[in-house]
Amino acid sequence: MAFDNLKKDAAERIIIAAHRGECGGNIPCNTITAYEIAVSHGADMIEVDVSRSAEGTLWILHPKMEPRHLNYMGPEGMTSIWQLTDEQIRKLRYVNYDRDFTQFPLCTFDEVLERFKGRAYINVDKFWENPQLISDAIRAHGMIDQIVVKSSPKKEYLDIIEEYAPDVCFLPILSQDGGIHEEMMRRNINYVGAEVVFADETQDIGTVDFIEKLHADGKLVWANAIIYNYKKQLAAGHSDDTSFTISPDYGWGWLADRGYDIIQTDWTQAMAVYLAETGKRYKKK
């Protein structure tokens, strides 16, 4: 697999997106090891969170998660790694679920790009915070066709995409339609589809009609099985959680049958096995 044509690959199979890799036990998220596990377990795409050091180097870490993921608390309550040098960041280690330090260091964006070049699509989160640096790195590695960027459809974010990465695969994150699809069609952006977030199946954005509307215009639709907060459902309760606590048919199966092209999960292997065993992974031609 070349991982250089997202639309073509999504026409053949459901794209499994591994949220921050696949982690658990002593292996933290957003590490090279977590990404390797996800790819070996069937992920087509890995999601990376990008931060920046004081020297301008791009590092893989969810911004503002330093205290939680690294047990890092800087001087005078400052917690962001953007205040640290690369040498200082190299010395940091992730903590596990019990908040004990692990052997796993942070990795740079360049290291992830080189490691997974030609091996998986890479969803770059927080692109709008460092658009020039991220765009330059992607182009330096020759990986434009392998990268996916998402953001809310705020004008300032769309302007950034249009200026720095008009050729990168882009999906706005939608909680309502509101004409965003039509606006995106007019933008100088490589608009390949949309991520939909809905708490109720009857919301316009979560209906089959909306999926078919985007499909009719040649666009993909991304849904989330992941859960950040169970009180704020991203796909009306059809999630990783309910795939285990109710049934995988209710969670992952519902999303697959609904017609979503990309499904993001925290349980890559379990979802991949389920989709393969039920014949839902590959699309009927």
SERO-4910 file (N, C-alpha, C, O; in steps of 0.05 Angstrom, whole numbers):
BEGIN
 pado doro    nc1    nc2    nc3   cac1   cac2   cac3    cc1    cc2    cc3    oc1    oc2    oc3
  Met    A     17    -24      0      0      0      0     18     25      0     37     27     15
  Ala    A     10     44    -17     27     68    -19     18     90      0     35    108      7
  Phe    A     -7     90      9    -17    111     26    -12    139     14     -2    157     28
  Asp    A    -20    142    -11    -17    168    -24    -42    177    -39    -41    196    -54
  Asn    A    -64    163    -34    -90    170    -47   -112    163    -28   -124    141    -30
  Leu    A   -119    181    -10   -139    175     11   -166    168     -1   -179    149      8
  Lys    A   -175    183    -20   -201    177    -32   -203    150    -45   -222    135    -42
  Lys    A   -182    142    -59   -181    116    -72   -182     94    -51   -196     74    -54
  Asp    A   -165     96    -30   -164     76    -10   -191     74      6   -200     52     13
  Ala    A   -203     97     11   -229     98     25   -252     86      8   -272     77     19
  Ala    A   -248     86    -18   -268     74    -36   -267     44    -34   -286     30    -40
  Glu    A   -244     33    -25   -240      4    -24   -247     -7      4   -257    -29      6
  Arg    A   -240      8     25   -243     -2     52   -248     21     71   -242     44     66
  Ile    A   -260     14     94   -262     34    116   -234     40    126   -218     22    132
  Ile    A   -228     66    128   -202     74    138   -203     75    168   -218     90    180
  Ile    A   -186     59    181   -184     59    210   -163     79    219   -140     77    212
  Ala    A   -172     99    234   -154    120    244   -149    115    274   -167    114    290
  Ala    A   -124    110    281   -116    105    308   -111    131    323    -92    146    317
  His    A   -127    136    343   -126    161    358   -101    160    377   -101    146    396
  Arg    A    -81    177    370    -56    178    385    -41    151    386    -25    147    404
  Gly    A    -46    134    367    -34    108    367    -51     88    382    -74     94    387
  Glu    A    -39     66    390    -53     47    408    -36     43    433    -13     34    432
  Cys    A    -48     50    455    -33     51    480    -48     35    502    -71     27    498
  Gly    A    -34     32    524    -46     18    547    -24      7    565     -2      3    556
  Gly    A    -31      1    590    -12    -10    608     11     10    612      7     33    620
  Asn    A     35      1    605     59     18    609     66     33    583     86     48    583
  Ile    A     51     30    562     58     42    536     40     67    533     16     64    529
  Pro    A     51     91    533     35    115    531     28    122    503     39    111    484
  Cys    A      8    139    500     -1    148    474     20    168    462     38    178    476
  Asn    A     17    173    436     33    193    422     63    186    423     80    204    422
  Thr    A     70    160    426     98    151    425    102    135    399     83    125    388
  Ile    A    127    133    391    133    116    368    122     88    372    111     76    353
  Thr    A    125     77    396    116     50    401     86     48    398     76     28    387
  Ala    A     71     67    408     42     67    406     33     68    376     14     54    369
  Tyr    A     47     83    360     41     84    332     48     58    318     33     49    300
  Glu    A     71     46    325     78     21    313     58     -1    319     51    -17    302
  Ile    A     49     -2    344     28    -21    352      3    -17    335     -9    -36    325
  Ala    A     -6      8    333    -30     14    317    -28      4    288    -46     -8    278
  Val    A     -5     10    276     -2      2    248     -1    -28    246    -12    -40    227
  Ser    A     12    -42    264     14    -71    263    -13    -84    269    -18   -106    261
  His    A    -31    -69    282    -58    -79    288    -79    -71    267   -102    -77    271
  Gly    A    -70    -59    246    -89    -54    224    -97    -25    219   -115    -20    203
  Ala    A    -84     -6    232    -91     22    228    -81     31    200    -59     25    192
  Asp    A    -98     45    186    -91     58    161    -80     86    166    -65     97    149
  Met    A    -86     97    189    -80    125    195    -73    127    225    -85    114    242
  Ile    A    -53    144    231    -47    150    259    -51    180    263    -47    196    245
  Glu    A    -60    187    287    -64    215    294    -42    225    311    -36    212    331
  Val    A    -30    247    304     -8    258    320    -15    287    329    -27    302    314
  Asp    A     -8    293    354    -11    320    365     16    333    365     35    322    374
  Val    A     17    358    354     42    371    350     45    395    368     27    413    369
  Ser    A     68    396    382     75    419    398    102    430    388    114    418    371
  Arg    A    111    452    400    136    464    391    154    471    415    144    480    436
  Ser    A    180    468    412    199    474    433    207    504    431    199    518    412
  Ala    A    223    512    451    233    540    451    251    545    427    255    568    419
  Glu    A    263    524    416    281    526    393    266    524    366    279    525    345
  Gly    A    240    520    368    224    518    343    223    490    331    214    487    309
  Thr    A    231    470    346    229    442    337    201    432    343    190    437    364
  Leu    A    190    417    324    163    405    328    166    378    342    181    361    334
  Trp    A    151    376    364    150    351    380    122    340    381    103    354    378
  Ile    A    120    314    384     95    300    386     85    300    415     96    285    432
  Leu    A     66    316    421     54    318    448     29    335    446     29    356    433
  His    A      8    326    459    -16    342    459    -12    367    476     -5    365    500
  Pro    A    -15    391    464    -11    416    479    -28    416    504    -52    408    504
  Lys    A    -17    426    526    -30    430    552    -34    403    567    -46    403    588
  Met    A    -23    382    556    -25    356    570      1    348    584      4    326    594
  Glu    A     20    367    586     45    361    598     43    351    627     55    331    634
  Pro    A     26    364    644     24    354    672     12    325    673     20    309    689
  Arg    A     -7    320    655    -20    294    656     -4    272    643     -3    249    654
  His    A     10    277    621     24    257    606     53    254    615     66    233    611
  Leu    A     65    276    626     93    276    632     99    281    662    122    280    670
  Asn    A     78    286    677     82    295    705    100    319    706    114    324    725
  Tyr    A     98    336    684    116    359    683    103    384    693     81    391    684
  Met    A    115    396    712    107    422    722    131    440    723    149    436    739
  Gly    A    131    460    705    155    478    703    156    498    725    139    498    744
  Pro    A    175    516    724    178    537    744    154    556    744    143    563    723
  Glu    A    146    564    768    124    584    772     98    574    758     83    590    748
  Gly    A     94    548    759     69    537    748     68    535    718     46    528    708
  Met    A     89    542    704     88    540    675     92    511    666    109    497    676
  Thr    A     75    502    648     74    474    642     79    467    613     81    443    606
  Ser    A     82    486    595     84    480    566    113    474    558    131    487    568
  Ile    A    117    454    541    144    448    532    155    469    513    179    469    507
  Trp    A    138    487    503    148    508    486    168    526    500    182    542    487
  Gln    A    168    524    526    188    540    542    214    525    545    233    536    556
  Leu    A    216    500    536    240    484    541    257    481    515    247    484    493
  Thr    A    282    476    520    300    471    497    297    442    488    285    426    502
  Asp    A    307    436    465    306    408    455    321    389    474    312    367    478
  Glu    A    343    398    484    358    381    503    342    374    528    343    352    538
  Gln    A    328    394    538    311    390    561    288    370    555    281    353    571
  Ile    A    276    374    532    254    356    524    263    328    521    249    309    528
  Arg    A    287    324    510    298    297    506    300    282    532    300    257    532
  Lys    A    302    296    554    306    283    580    279    275    593    278    260    612
  Leu    A    257    285    582    231    280    593    222    251    586    230    240    566
  Arg    A    205    240    603    194    213    598    164    214    603    154    228    621
  Tyr    A    149    199    587    120    196    592    115    180    617    132    165    626
  Val    A     91    185    628     82    168    651     61    149    641     48    154    621
  Asn    A     57    127    655     36    108    648     10    114    662      7    135    674
  Tyr    A     -9     96    660    -36    101    671    -35    104    702    -53    117    713
  Asp    A    -15     93    715    -13     96    744      5    120    751     11    124    774
  Arg    A     13    135    730     28    159    733     57    154    743     69    171    756
  Asp    A     66    129    738     94    123    742    109    129    716     98    125    695
  Phe    A    134    138    719    149    144    695    156    118    679    161     97    691
  Thr    A    155    121    653    162     99    635    189    104    622    202    124    627
  Gln    A    197     85    605    222     88    590    218    103    564    237    106    549
  Phe    A    194    112    559    188    123    533    191    154    531    179    169    547
  Pro    A    209    163    513    213    192    510    194    204    490    178    190    477
  Leu    A    194    230    488    179    244    467    194    240    441    218    235    441
  Cys    A    180    242    419    192    240    393    186    265    377    166    279    383
  Thr    A    202    271    357    197    295    341    179    289    318    175    266    311
  Phe    A    167    310    307    150    307    284    166    295    260    156    278    246
  Asp    A    191    304    257    207    293    236    212    264    239    212    249    219
  Glu    A    216    255    263    221    226    268    196    209    261    199    188    249
  Val    A    173    220    267    148    205    260    144    205    230    137    184    219
  Leu    A    148    227    217    145    228    188    163    208    174    155    193    157
  Glu    A    188    208    182    207    190    169    201    161    176    204    143    159
  Arg    A    192    155    200    187    128    209    163    116    194    163     92    187
  Phe    A    143    133    188    118    122    177    113    131    148     91    129    138
  Lys    A    134    141    136    132    148    107    125    124     91    139    103     91
  Gly    A    102    125     76     93    103     60     80     80     75     74     60     63
  Arg    A     76     84    101     66     62    118     38     67    129     24     49    136
  Ala    A     30     92    130      4     99    141     -2    128    135     16    145    132
  Tyr    A    -28    135    133    -35    163    132    -30    175    159    -32    162    180
  Ile    A    -24    201    160    -19    214    185    -37    239    188    -35    258    173
  Asn    A    -55    238    208    -72    260    214    -57    279    234    -52    271    257
  Val    A    -50    302    224    -35    322    240    -54    340    255    -67    357    242
  Asp    A    -56    337    281    -74    354    297    -58    379    306    -34    378    308
  Lys    A    -73    400    312    -62    425    320    -46    439    298    -27    454    304
  Phe    A    -52    433    273    -37    445    250    -37    475    251    -16    487    246
  Trp    A    -59    487    258    -62    516    257    -44    531    277    -40    555    274
  Glu    A    -33    517    296    -16    530    316     13    535    305     26    554    314
  Asn    A     22    518    287     48    522    275     47    515    245     62    497    236
  Pro    A     31    529    230     26    520    202     50    521    184     54    503    167
  Gln    A     67    542    187     91    544    170    111    522    175    120    509    157
  Leu    A    117    517    201    136    496    209    126    469    200    141    453    190
  Ile    A    101    463    205     90    437    198     89    433    168     97    412    158
  Ser    A     81    453    153     80    451    124    108    447    113    112    430     95
  Asp    A    128    461    123    155    458    114    165    430    118    179    419    101
  Ala    A    159    419    142    168    392    148    155    371    130    169    353    120
  Ile    A    130    374    125    115    355    108    127    355     80    132    334     68
  Arg    A    132    379     70    144    381     43    172    371     42    181    359     22
  Ala    A    188    376     63    215    367     63    217    337     62    236    326     51
  His    A    197    324     74    197    294     73    182    283     49    181    259     45
  Gly    A    171    301     32    157    292      8    132    276     14    128    255      2
  Met    A    116    285     34     94    269     43     67    284     42     49    277     57
  Ile    A     64    302     24     39    317     21     15    299     19     -5    304     32
  Asp    A     17    279      2     -6    261     -4    -13    242     19    -33    229     19
  Gln    A      5    241     39      2    222     61    -10    236     86    -17    222    105
  Ile    A    -13    262     85    -21    278    108    -50    286    107    -61    292     85
  Val    A    -63    285    130    -91    294    133    -92    315    155    -80    311    176
  Val    A   -106    337    150   -109    358    170   -139    363    174   -154    363    155
  Lys    A   -146    368    199   -174    374    206   -174    399    224   -155    404    238
  Ser    A   -196    414    223   -200    436    242   -229    444    242   -245    434    225
  Ser    A   -237    460    260   -264    472    259   -265    490    235   -244    499    225
  Pro    A   -289    496    225   -291    512    200   -290    542    205   -301    557    190
  Lys    A   -276    550    226   -273    579    231   -257    591    208   -239    579    197
  Lys    A   -265    616    201   -253    629    178   -222    631    181   -207    627    162
  Glu    A   -213    638    205   -184    641    209   -169    616    205   -146    616    195
  Tyr    A   -181    593    212   -168    567    207   -167    560    177   -147    551    167
  Leu    A   -190    565    164   -191    559    135   -172    577    120   -160    568    100
  Asp    A   -169    601    129   -150    620    116   -121    609    119   -105    611    100
  Ile    A   -115    598    142    -88    586    147    -83    563    128    -62    560    116
  Ile    A   -103    545    126   -101    522    108    -97    531     80    -80    521     65
  Glu    A   -112    550     71   -111    560     44    -84    573     38    -74    571     16
  Glu    A    -72    586     58    -46    599     54    -23    579     55     -5    581     38
  Tyr    A    -23    561     74      1    545     78     -1    516     67     19    504     60
  Ala    A    -25    506     65    -28    477     57    -52    472     40    -69    455     46
  Pro    A    -55    487     18    -79    483      1    -80    456    -13   -101    448    -23
  Asp    A    -57    442    -14    -56    417    -28    -57    393     -9    -58    370    -18
  Val    A    -58    398     18    -60    376     37    -89    368     41   -107    385     40
  Cys    A    -94    342     44   -122    332     48   -133    346     73   -122    344     95
  Phe    A   -156    359     70   -168    374     92   -197    366     97   -212    362     78
  Leu    A   -204    363    123   -232    357    131   -240    377    153   -228    377    174
  Pro    A   -261    393    148   -271    410    170   -286    392    190   -298    372    182
  Ile    A   -286    400    215   -300    385    236   -327    399    240   -328    422    248
  Leu    A   -349    384    235   -375    397    234   -394    385    256   -395    361    259
  Ser    A   -407    403    270   -428    395    289   -455    403    278   -476    395    288
  Gln    A   -455    418    256   -479    425    241   -471    432    213   -448    438    208
  Asp    A   -490    431    195   -484    435    166   -480    465    161   -457    474    158
  Gly    A   -501    480    161   -499    509    159   -485    519    134   -474    541    134
  Gly    A   -485    504    113   -474    513     88   -444    511     86   -432    520     66
  Ile    A   -431    498    106   -402    496    105   -392    479     82   -372    485     69
  His    A   -407    458     75   -400    441     53   -398    457     27   -378    454     12
  Glu    A   -418    473     22   -418    489     -2   -395    510     -2   -383    515    -23
  Glu    A   -390    522     21   -368    541     23   -341    527     17   -325    538      3
  Met    A   -338    504     28   -313    489     25   -308    483     -5   -285    482    -14
  Met    A   -330    478    -19   -327    471    -48   -316    495    -64   -305    491    -85
  Arg    A   -320    519    -53   -311    543    -67   -283    552    -58   -270    569    -71
  Arg    A   -272    540    -37   -247    548    -26   -223    535    -42   -226    514    -54
  Asn    A   -200    549    -41   -176    538    -53   -163    520    -33   -141    526    -23
  Ile    A   -176    498    -27   -168    479     -7   -173    451    -18   -192    447    -32
  Asn    A   -156    432    -11   -159    404    -20   -180    391     -1   -173    375     16
  Tyr    A   -205    399     -5   -227    391     12   -235    362      4   -248    358    -17
  Val    A   -228    343     20   -234    314     13   -258    303     28   -268    282     21
  Gly    A   -268    318     48   -291    308     63   -294    323     89   -282    344     93
  Ala    A   -310    312    107   -316    325    132   -317    305    155   -325    282    152
  Glu    A   -309    314    179   -313    299    203   -339    309    216   -343    333    218
  Val    A   -356    290    223   -382    298    235   -382    290    265   -373    268    272
  Val    A   -394    308    281   -396    303    310   -425    308    317   -436    330    313
  Phe    A   -438    288    329   -466    291    335   -474    274    359   -464    252    363
  Ala    A   -490    286    377   -498    272    401   -524    256    398   -530    239    414
  Asp    A   -538    262    376   -564    249    371   -565    240    341   -556    255    324
  Glu    A   -575    216    337   -577    205    309   -594    222    291   -591    221    266
  Thr    A   -613    238    302   -631    253    286   -620    280    278   -632    294    261
  Gln    A   -597    288    289   -585    314    280   -579    312    251   -570    291    241
  Asp    A   -583    334    237   -578    334    208   -551    324    201   -548    309    181
  Ile    A   -531    331    216   -503    324    210   -498    294    213   -479    283    202
  Gly    A   -515    281    229   -511    252    234   -529    234    218   -530    210    223
  Thr    A   -544    245    199   -563    229    184   -550    216    159   -529    225    150
  Val    A   -563    195    149   -554    183    124   -556    202    101   -540    202     83
  Asp    A   -576    220    102   -579    240     81   -554    257     78   -546    264     56
  Phe    A   -542    265    101   -518    282    100   -495    266     88   -479    277     72
  Ile    A   -492    241     97   -471    224     86   -474    222     55   -455    225     40
  Glu    A   -498    216     47   -503    213     18   -499    239      3   -490    239    -20
  Lys    A   -505    262     16   -501    288      3   -471    292     -3   -463    300    -24
  Leu    A   -454    286     17   -425    289     13   -415    268     -7   -398    275    -23
  His    A   -424    244     -5   -415    223    -23   -422    231    -52   -407    225    -71
  Ala    A   -446    243    -56   -454    251    -83   -435    272    -95   -432    273   -119
  Asp    A   -422    287    -78   -402    307    -87   -374    296    -86   -354    312    -88
  Gly    A   -371    270    -82   -345    258    -82   -329    262    -56   -304    261    -57
  Lys    A   -342    268    -34   -328    273     -9   -331    250     11   -351    235     10
  Leu    A   -312    248     29   -311    227     49   -325    238     75   -327    262     79
  Val    A   -333    219     92   -345    227    118   -331    211    140   -329    187    139
  Trp    A   -321    226    159   -306    215    182   -324    215    207   -337    236    212
  Ala    A   -325    193    221   -339    192    247   -320    181    269   -300    169    263
  Asn    A   -328    187    293   -310    180    316   -323    159    334   -346    163    344
  Ala    A   -309    138    339   -316    119    359   -304    126    386   -311    115    407
  Ile    A   -284    144    385   -270    152    410   -289    168    428   -308    179    420
  Ile    A   -281    167    454   -296    183    474   -276    200    490   -258    189    502
  Tyr    A   -280    226    490   -265    244    507   -279    246    534   -267    245    555
  Asn    A   -305    250    532   -322    254    556   -349    241    550   -363    249    531
  Tyr    A   -357    221    566   -381    206    560   -406    223    560   -427    215    549
  Lys    A   -404    247    572   -427    265    572   -430    281    546   -450    293    541
  Lys    A   -409    280    530   -409    294    504   -403    274    482   -380    271    473
  Gln    A   -423    259    474   -420    238    454   -413    249    426   -423    270    418
  Leu    A   -395    236    412   -386    245    386   -401    231    363   -401    241    341
  Ala    A   -414    208    369   -429    194    348   -453    181    360   -459    157    356
  Ala    A   -468    197    376   -494    188    387   -492    162    402   -511    146    402
  Gly    A   -470    158    416   -467    134    433   -457    109    419   -454     88    431
  His    A   -452    111    393   -441     89    378   -410     91    379   -398    105    363
  Ser    A   -398     79    399   -371     86    407   -355     61    413   -364     39    413
  Asp    A   -329     66    419   -312     45    430   -324     33    455   -325      9    459
  Asp    A   -334     51    473   -345     42    498   -368     23    494   -369      1    506
  Thr    A   -388     31    477   -411     14    474   -405    -10    457   -420    -30    458
  Ser    A   -384     -9    441   -376    -33    426   -368    -56    445   -371    -79    439
  Phe    A   -358    -48    469   -351    -68    489   -373    -73    509   -377    -96    517
  Thr    A   -387    -52    518   -406    -55    539   -434    -64    530   -449    -75    545
  Ile    A   -440    -58    505   -466    -67    493   -460    -89    472   -465   -112    477
  Ser    A   -450    -81    449   -441   -100    429   -426    -85    407   -431    -61    403
  Pro    A   -407    -98    394   -393    -85    372   -411    -78    349   -406    -60    333
  Asp    A   -434    -92    346   -453    -86    325   -465    -58    331   -470    -43    312
  Tyr    A   -470    -53    356   -483    -27    364   -463     -4    361   -470     18    353
  Gly    A   -437     -9    366   -417     11    364   -405     13    336   -415     28    319
  Trp    A   -383     -2    332   -369     -1    306   -386    -10    283   -384      1    261
  Gly    A   -403    -30    287   -420    -40    265   -440    -19    255   -444    -16    231
  Trp    A   -451     -4    274   -470     17    266   -456     38    249   -466     47    229
  Leu    A   -432     46    257   -417     66    242   -410     56    214   -411     71    195
  Ala    A   -402     31    213   -394     19    187   -419     17    169   -417     24    145
  Asp    A   -441      7    179   -466      4    163   -477     31    155   -490     33    134
  Arg    A   -472     51    171   -483     78    165   -470     89    140   -482    106    126
  Gly    A   -446     80    134   -432     89    110   -409    107    114   -400    121     96
  Tyr    A   -398    109    139   -376    126    144   -350    114    131   -346     90    132
  Asp    A   -335    132    120   -311    124    105   -286    121    123   -269    104    119
  Ile    A   -285    137    144   -263    137    163   -274    136    191   -293    151    198
  Ile    A   -264    118    207   -273    115    235   -248    117    253   -229    101    250
  Gln    A   -249    136    272   -227    139    291   -233    123    316   -255    124    327
  Thr    A   -213    109    326   -217     91    349   -192     92    368   -170     99    359
  Asp    A   -197     85    393   -175     81    412   -169     51    414   -150     43    429
  Trp    A   -184     34    400   -181      5    402   -177     -7    375   -194    -21    364
  Thr    A   -154     -1    363   -149     -7    335   -153    -37    328   -168    -44    310
  Gln    A   -140    -54    343   -140    -82    337   -168    -94    340   -177   -109    323
  Ala    A   -181    -87    362   -208    -98    366   -227    -90    344   -243   -106    334
  Met    A   -226    -65    336   -244    -56    315   -236    -69    288   -254    -77    273
  Ala    A   -210    -71    282   -201    -82    257   -210   -111    255   -219   -120    234
  Val    A   -207   -126    277   -216   -155    277   -246   -157    272   -255   -173    257
  Tyr    A   -261   -140    287   -290   -141    284   -298   -135    255   -315   -149    243
  Leu    A   -288   -114    243   -295   -106    216   -287   -128    196   -302   -133    176
  Ala    A   -264   -141    200   -256   -162    182   -274   -187    185   -282   -199    165
  Glu    A   -280   -195    210   -296   -219    214   -325   -216    205   -337   -236    198
  Thr    A   -335   -192    205   -363   -187    197   -365   -180    167   -387   -176    157
  Gly    A   -342   -177    154   -342   -170    125   -349   -141    120   -357   -134     98
  Lys    A   -346   -124    141   -353    -96    138   -329    -78    131   -333    -55    123
  Arg    A   -305    -89    132   -281    -72    128   -279    -63     99   -275    -40     93
  Tyr    A   -283    -82     80   -280    -76     52   -307    -71     39   -327    -85     45
  Lys    A   -308    -51     22   -334    -43     11   -341    -59    -14   -324    -66    -30
  Lys    A   -366    -65    -16   -376    -80    -39   -376    -63    -64   -385    -40    -62
  Lys    A   -367    -73    -86   -366    -58   -110   -389    -65   -128   -392    -54   -150
***
